[in-house]
Amino acid sequence: QVQLVESGGGLVQAGGSLSVSCAASGSILGYNYIAWYRQAPGKQRELVAAISSGGIINYADLVKGRFTLSRDNAKNTVYLQMNSLKPEDTAVYYCMAKVAKFDYWGQGTQVSVSS
């Protein structure tokens, strides 16, 4: 059973920065990939960024150049550094791990950006 725990959300002014973390219960090297999703009120959950087991990182167009995903294999943790935040980045951010044919989700962490 894979457990994912997000942390690091909060409130920041537009133009500011936040970093969120996703700590996994096992070795993330065995995961197909780990991704960050977000869901704003009244909207569908959307992919923000993902990193494959081989280290290939992809970003949604909306966050390219502003967000950076990184991974610490020794800590089994994935980070999402968010810079130049905009009010439209306000959402609950979820970590998701794809392991074999299963998807595992964290509980989410709130990121709020004030204008």
Summary of the structure (lengths in Angstrom):
residues: 115
radius of gyration: 13.3
end to end distance: 40.0
largest distance: 41.0
contacts: 336
relative contact order: 0.33
helix: 8%
strand: 55%
